[in-house]
Amino acid sequence: MQTQNQQNIKMNNLKMVLEIIKEYQNTDISRADIAKMTHMSATSISRIVDTLISCGLVKEDAAINSDKVGRKGTRLKATADGLITAGVSIDSDNVSLCVMNFSDEIIASKTVLLESRHYDPDEIVEMIDSMFTLLCAEIPYTRQQIRAIGISCIGNVDYRKGDIYFAPQFGWSHVDFGKKAGDVLKKPIYMENDLKAAAISVVRQEKGYKQADITYLSIGMGVGSAVILKGKIARGSNNAFGEVGHVIVQPGGRKCDCGQRGCVQTTLTRNSLIEECRDAGYDITQVEQIFDLYRTGTEWMVEFINKTASDLAMLIRNLVYMYNTNYILVGGALIVDFPELLDLARDKLADLIHSNLYSDLKIIQIKTRNNSMTGAAFIAQRNSIDEIITNAG
């Protein structure tokens, strides 16, 4: 037991120092700096850094310029080519794939639009394989150099086994997608729910969120959320924590892909906005028409968008009371393209939330796209680091 505990401490120290080097890779950081930050001895830090260098994850850069008398430190950096991973996002209307280096830079990406129909899981796997082959032909890395692939997917995902319990948009139920993908792609595969992957990406790219309590809400083709508490994903018993898209808000309302009626995503998505307008007798075929009509002050559309903003405000209000995080990050295609909707919802929140909760609440628009894809690449990276460091120990 003592040997095991010592091994765990060693692994944790390796990961901690590596994380510090990656976090400060755009500044000057040396062994001495890390020793001060961690309160560990210079000898211990030097041993850890040497191990990370031998693993190919860290390299020594130029000497650090300093006014201090004595020996100059050497700048440490993550080795950009030391670990290459890929990330895949499977959404209801597209499949996206990217390749990421160890400096967390997206080297290249591809997106294939999907038709409005159910797809067989094997069909999607073959699509990913073709995209992967094409992308590798465009980048300075071979297929063999890409160590692992993270795959995010809409629906309820068993991230441990790689199974998809259900993805109603595709008509999938109990699909061993991770195994199927691994057999074809010949790489370690790490599966995750799309919203959880997106939340991981957003938090990973913004230092200020690292130890915060965060709810990530996405509004687009669907509605969903994920919760991160002190840097860790909240999962629930079946990895369904945050599945607000299937919370029923209008009993007996529109039928949802999940088989129930009146789910949030039947009232607050790109397609549901179009459907509501058409049901009201307006010739709307694209969500962009809705934005344009609102922005030109068309009376009936202003009223409709204010009603929709009230729905969004109520959803955010419920998230505040359910999860009680002080950050709510709101993203997704609908919010990126139509930020006025979030602005209107913000204006309505003060009357919906107790003042002690509202005063500390930070609602922030996320302007980046493809967060699920990027998050999947980060997940593959994180799991690969664990494997590399374990083998090094």
N, C-alpha and C positions, 0 to 999 in steps of 0.2 A: 504493500500500500504506500509506504514511504517513497519507494522508487517511482511509483506511478504519479504521486503528488509532485515529486521533483521534476518529472518529465512534463507534467502539465504546466508547472511554473515556467519551465524553459520555453515551452511552445508559446505561452501567453506573452512572455517577455520579447520573443522574436517578433510576434505579430504587433505588439505595442510599439516597438522601435521602428518597425517597417511602416506602420501607420503614421508615426511622427515624421519620418523622412518624406513620405508621400504628401503629407499635409503641408509641409514647408518646402516642397521641392522648387518653388519659385523664389525662395529666399536663401540666404546663406545659413546653413546649419551644419555643425560639425559634431564629432563624437563628444567633445567637451560640452557643447550646448545640450545635447541629449542627456548627458550625465546629470547636468544641473536640473533639467526639466523633470527627470524621473527619480532623482535622489538616489541613483545607483552609482556604484564605483566606476571610475574611468576604465579599469581593467575589465569589468563585466560588460560595459557598453562596447568596448573595443572587440571583445570576443563575439558578442552578438552581431555587430556590424560585419565582422569578418565572415561569419556564417552566412549572412544575407548576401554578401558579395560572392561567396563561393556558390550560392544557389543561383546567381545571375540576376537577382532582383534589385540589387543596389550596386552603384559604382561610385568611385571617388572622382571628383571633378577638380577644378582648379583650386589653388590655395585661396583662402579667404583673406581679403584685404582688411587689415585692422590697425588701429592706432596703438593698440596695446603692445607693451614690450614683451618679448619672448617668442616662442615658436608659434607660427601661424597655423591655424586649423585648416583642415581640408574639407571642402564642401562635399556633402553627400547628396546623391540624387537617386531617384528610382531609375532603373535601366529601362528606357522606353521600349526596347525590343525584348526585354526579359520575360515578358508574359503577354501573349496576344490571345484575346478571347473574342468570341462573337456573341451577339445578342439578337434574338428574334422576337418579334411581337406579332401575335396572331389576333387580329381584331375582326369585327363582323364584316368590315368592308375592305380590308387589305391585310397583306402580310409584309412586314418590313424586316430587314436584316442589316446589321452593321458589324464592322470589325473595329475593335478598340485596342490600343496599345497600353503599356503599363504607366504611361503618363496621363492616362484617362482621356486621350484624344481619340475621337472617331476618325478613323483612317478613310473609310468609305461606307456607303450604305446604298441599299436598293429597296424599292417598294413595288409590289405587284398588287393591283386592284383586283378585288374579288367580285364575281357576279352575285346578284341577289338570289342565291339558292343555297341548298345544303351541300356541303362538301364532305366526301369521305376522308377520314383521318389520313389514310395512306396517300390520298391525292395531295393533301397539304404537305405531308412529309416530302414527297417527290418534288413539290414546288420549292420547298426550302432547299433541298439538295441542288436543284438547278440554279437557284439564286446564289447559293454558296459557291458553286463552281464558277459562275460568271464573275462574281465579285473578286474571287481569288485571282482571276486573270488580270484584274485591274490594279492590284495593290502590290507593294514590294514584299509580300509574305506568301509563302506557299501554303497550300491547304494543310500540309503536315505541321507547319509552324504554329497553327492555331490550336491551342491546347484544349479548349473546352467551349461548349456552346450553352448559353442560357436561353431558355424559351419561356416567354410569358404568353398567357392565353386568357381570353375572356372566359368567365365561368368559374366554377368551384374546382380548385386544383389541389391534389395531394402532393405537396412540394417534396415530401420525403420519398415517396414511391415513384413520382413522375406520372401519376394517373390523373386523368380529368374526370371528376365525378359527373359533372354535367356542363355542357356548353350549349344551351338551348338554341342559340342563334344558328348553330350548325346541325342541331339535332343529335348531338353526341351525348352519350351516357356511358359511364364506366369504360373509358378508353385508356389503354396503357400507352399513352402517347410518347412518354419518355423512352420506353423500350423500343417502340417503332422507330423513333427518330435516331436513337443510338445505333440500331442495327443498320440503318441506311447511311447515316452521316459518319459513322465510325469514329465518334468522339464521345467523351463524357458529356452527358446531357443533364442540365439542372433546370427543373420546371418551377414555375411560380405563377400565381394569379397576376393578371395584367396590372391591376391597381396597386398591388403590393410592390410589384417591380417598379412601377412609376414613382411611388413614394420613396423607395430606396434611392432611385436616381436623383430625385429632387433634393433629398437630404444630403446625399453624398457630395453634391456639387455646391452646397452652400454651408460653410463652416458654422454659421450662426444657428443652424438647426440641429447640430450634431447631438446635443444632449437635451433637446427640448421635447415637449409633448406636442405632437402634431397630428392633426387630421388632414389627410389629403383627399379632396373631393374632385372628381372628374365629371364634367358634363360634356357630352358629345353625342356619338351614336348610341351610347348607353349612359347610365348614371351609376357611379360606384364610389366607394371611399375605402381608404386604408388608414390605419392608425399606427403611429410610431411613438412609443413611450421610452424616453431616455435612450434613444438610438436603436431600440429593438422593436420589430414588428409585433403587434398584437394580433394573434391568430384565431383565438377561440378554439373549440374542441375539434372542428373540422376545417380549419383554415378559412372559415366564412365570415370572420369578424370584419365588419364594415360593408357587408353586402346590402347597402341601403337601396340599391336599384330595384330590389324586389320587396321592399317594404310597401305595404298596401296603404295608399293615401286616399283612394277613391273606391270604396267597395262597390262592386258591380260596374266599374268603369271599363275602359278599353281592355281587351284581352292582351296579355303579355306573352312573350315567347316562352316564358316558364310555365304557362298553362293557367296562371291565376289572372284575376282582373283587377285593374286599378293600381298596379305597381307604379312607383315613382317614375320609372323610365317609360311609362306610357303617357306621361304628361310633360316631361322635362328633357326631351332629347331633340336632336335635329329633325328626325322624321316625325315625331309626335307633334312638333310645332306646325309642320306642313299639313299633317292630317287634320289638326284642329281648325286651321284656316280653311281648308277645303270643306270640312263638315259645316262650317259657317257660311259656305257659299262663295268663297273667294278663290280665284284661279291662281293658286300658289303651287308651283312645282319644285322650286329650289329655295333652300333656306336663305340664300343671299337676297332673294326678293323681299323677305321679311325684314332683313337688316336695312335694305334700301328704303323701304316704305316707312320704317320707323324713323330713319335719319332725315327723311324729307318731311316729317311731321304729319303723315297721313293719320287722320283722327282715329279710325277704327283700329289701326295697327298700334298706335300709341297706347290705346286702352288695352289691347290684347297683350302687349309686351309688359305693361304694368301689372297685369294679372299674372303673367308668367314670372315676373320678378318677385311677386308676392309668394308664389309657390317655392321659388328658390330660397327666399328669405326664411320661409317656414322650415324648409329642409335644413338650412344652416342652423336655425334655432334649435331644431331637434338634435342635431349633431352636438351642439354645445351642451345640451342637457344629458345626452347619452354618454358622451366621451369626456367632456370637461377638459379638453386640451386648450391651451392658451393661444395656439396657432391653428388657424384653418386656412390651408392653402388650396386655392380653387383654380383648377386648370381644365384641360380638355379642349377639343376643337371648337366647341360652341363659345366658350369663354375667350379663347385666343382670338377668334374672328369677330366676336361681338361682346367686347368688354363692358359695353353700356349695361348689359343685363346684370352683371355683378355690381356695378355702381348703383343701379336702382335698388337691388336687393339690400345692399349695405344701408341705404337710406331708410329702409323699413325695419331694420333689425332692432334699433334702440327701443321701440315700443313692444318688442316681442320677448326681450331677455331681461332678467333682473339686473339692476344696475351694477351689483358687485361682480357679476359674471361679465357683463358687457364692457366694463371699464378696463379689464385686463385682456380683452379679446383682440387678437391681431388677425385680420382677414386679409390675405395677400393673394393677388392674382399671379399665377404661374404662366409665364409667357412662352415657355419652351414647348416644342412639340416632340413627339416620338419618345416620351419619357419611359414608356414601358419597354421599348427596344433597348434604350441605353441602360435601363435598370437591369435587364436580363444579362447584358454584357458584364455589368458590375457583379451580378450574382455568380456568373461563371468565374470571374476573376477572384472573388472572395473564396469560393470553394477550391479553386486551384491553388491559392496561397496556402490554405490549410493542408492540402495534400503535399505540396512542396516542402513546407516547414516540418510536417510530420516525418517525412522521409529523411530530412536533414538531421532530425534529432536521433 
